[in-house]
Structures are given as structure tokens and as C-alpha cells.
Amino acid sequence: MARTMEPLAKKVFKGVLVAELMGVFGAYFLFTKMNTSQDFRQPMSKKFPFILEVYYKSIEQSGIYGTREQDHEKWFNSKN
């Protein structure tokens, strides 16, 4: 019985590995896009505010401050 489960286990492992890699690359792409484009962060603030909050906290943890304030200032001034 163990022999018949082995190919299935390999397929499941490969599937999980591919899903993990897609998640890592997706998170990297999203972070890079948010890090380079203030215009991209504005729709993110409306659609996915929790993701933008994670972005702000992560860059503040790395020692970069003021991005959140700059974004809010630009978005507020663009409304007026």
C-alpha cells in the first residue's frame, strides 16, 4: 500500500511547492510595485487597505519613515 501512495505524495508535494513559490514571487512583485509607484498605492488603499498597512509597517520596520505621510498628503491635495 505504501508503494501506491508514493506517486501521489510526490504530486502533492510538487503542488504545494509550486503554490508556495507562486506566493513568494507574487508577494515580491506586489511589494516591488507598491515600493516604486505611489499611484499604485492609492487604489490599493481603497481596495485592500490591510495589504497597504502591511507594506507601511514593513518599510517602517526597515527604517524608512514618512512614506505613509507623503501618500496621505498627496492624496489629500489631489482631492482639493
PEVEN-V559446 format. One record per residue. PHI is phi in whole degrees, -180 to 180 (999 if undefined). PSI is psi as a letter, one per 40 degrees, with the letter a starting at -180 (none if undefined). BURIAL is b if it has 9 or more other C-alpha atoms within 8 Angstrom, else e. Layout:
{{PHI | PSI | BURIAL} {PHI | PSI | BURIAL}}
This chain:
{{999 | d | e} {-65 | d | e} {-66 | d | e} {-75 | d | e} {-81 | e | e} {-61 | d | e} {-63 | d | e} {-65 | d | e} {-63 | d | e} {-66 | d | e} {-66 | d | e} {-65 | d | e} {-61 | d | e} {-63 | d | e} {-63 | d | e} {-66 | d | e} {-63 | d | e} {-64 | d | e} {-63 | d | e} {-63 | d | e} {-65 | d | e} {-64 | d | e} {-65 | d | e} {-65 | d | e} {-67 | d | e} {-64 | d | e} {-65 | d | e} {-64 | d | e} {-61 | d | e} {-64 | d | e} {-62 | d | b} {-63 | d | e} {-64 | d | b} {-70 | d | b} {-73 | d | e} {-104 | e | e} {-133 | h | e} {-68 | d | b} {-68 | d | e} {-74 | d | b} {-69 | d | b} {-64 | d | b} {-65 | d | e} {-64 | d | b} {-68 | d | b} {-88 | d | e} {-86 | d | e} {-134 | g | e} {-64 | d | b} {-69 | d | e} {-70 | d | e} {-65 | d | b} {-63 | d | e} {-63 | d | e} {-61 | d | b} {-60 | d | b} {-66 | d | e} {-68 | d | e} {-75 | d | b} {-68 | d | b} {-64 | d | e} {-84 | e | e} {101 | e | e} {-101 | h | e} {-114 | i | e} {101 | e | e} {-65 | d | e} {-60 | d | e} {-66 | d | e} {-63 | d | e} {-62 | d | b} {-62 | d | e} {-65 | d | e} {-65 | d | e} {-69 | d | b} {-68 | d | e} {-69 | d | e} {-73 | d | e} {-75 | d | e} {-87 | none | e}}
